[in-house]
Amino acid sequence: MKILFILPGIGKKSGERYLKSWMMEPLTVAVLKRLTPAEYETAFYDDRVEPVDYGADCDVVAITLETYTAKRAYEIAGRFRSRGKIIVCGGWHATLCPGDAAPHADIVLTGNAESVWALILSDIRRGDYKPLYHGETSLDYGLPDRSVYADKVKKYLPVSLVEVGRGCRRRCEFCSISAYYEGCYRHRRIADIVSEIQTCRNKLFFFVDDSIFSDKAFAKALFLEVKKLKIIWTTQITLDIAQDEELLVLMRQSGCLLVLIGFESVNAGNLKQMNKAWSERLGERDEIVERIHRAGINIYASFVFGFDEDCEQTFAEVLSFAARRRFFVVAFNHLLAFPSTETYRRFEREGRLFSPRWWLEEDYRYGTVSFRPARVTPEALGALCGKYKRKFYAFPSILRRVPALWARTKNLKLHAAYWFINILFHFEVDQRLGIPLGKNLDEARK
């Protein structure tokens, strides 16, 4: 039996390449390959970097989907299904919205694949499979098998993704991770993490984890082991790290030079609405940032706009804060109502969603606002995100942040990454807007 793994893209404009900043390693596929018993033959198509061969020899097509890629995934699934192939759909969107995926798949896998993937394949082989399987969270999969995409590694960003843990104990209203893991956090074995780091091709690492400080004892033990490897790494954290300066220093000593932090807003009303008022209780925001910077760690600051207090003034306040703190990079994102989140349910109750399944709408484009904001029009909200991205990634702004970066760290690799990422974002601001969700226009022309 031959399994074909497919990672669908968001969509693609005619004649344009997929955005480089979205080209991370497909770690999920490497984990699935590791979970697949040796007697099964496998192949992989990455829809972001290569055309999918719909005539490929296979028995089973396994597609992992997110909300943004669901429409494209269903199109790909339909073409293989018309040839009699068995379609398995899993991933974030399949878990949060299984009824959405079910009409396009023979099997929907919700939850995590580790505990049920081998069973699904065995049931398919016996010809006695179920339409729905649910996998419990288990991170004991050993080391991902990156050989499944070995022929494509040069097309990805030169960053090795290594999973550390899954989930987050915070309950932010808009967060799909909170909805997916129901406020729980689990991590891998440290020995597996260290072994995987030692096998990776690229020596700049992104630790895949939504809240690495959810278990401080684990984080401390991990940092002590990673420190021995003398690597450079980055990850996502929550602001409460700044309360533990000892752990923060250990994190830096272990090789962490950059963290992504979801500030989301500088407006107290918005933070309360999104169930993130706890971040206000940590102390004065500038002092929190200063503690992290003082430890020699740079910040990728992420902000979300579209909550009920947002207007152009809140954009200006965020830009002022970002410029004052000289952040490494900043994300100005509009709010997305992901299915099964509290934000989605609230907007649905209030009649503010333009479509209950906005991700499948025929004319939906990347950057389109799918709900009615309280204080600005949907079009204005999208335009303001673009406007303030351009301001932050203007060349004078990039140059002004360099001295602060140099004061925090002299690492030349990180400085090279700074210029690469900021210049990339400078040119990608407008390229991102208007990407047709679910459509590969080059493929459609053939």
Secondary structure, 3 states (H helix, E strand, C coil): CEEEEEECCCCECCCCCCCHHHCCCCHHHHHHHHHCCCCCEEEEEECCCCCCCCCCCCCEEEEECCHHHHHHHHHHHHHHHCCCCEEEEECHHHHHCHHHHHHHCCEEEEECCCCCHHHHHHHHHHCCCCCEEEECCCCCCCCCCHHHHHHHHHHCCCCEEEECEEECCCCCCCCHHHHHHCCCEEECCHHHHHHHHHHCCCCEEEEECCCCCCCHHHHHHHHHHHHCCCCEEEEEECHHHHHCHHHHHHHHHCCEEEEEEEEECCCHHHHHHCCCHHHHHHCCHHHHHHHHHHCCCEEEEEEEECCCCCCHHHHHHHHHHHHHHCCCEEEEEECCCCCCCHHHHHHHHCCCECCCCHHHCCCCECCCCCECCCCCCHHHHHHHHHHHHHHHCCHHHHHHCHHHHHHHCCCHHHHHHHHHHHHHHHHHHHHHCCCECCCEHHHHHC
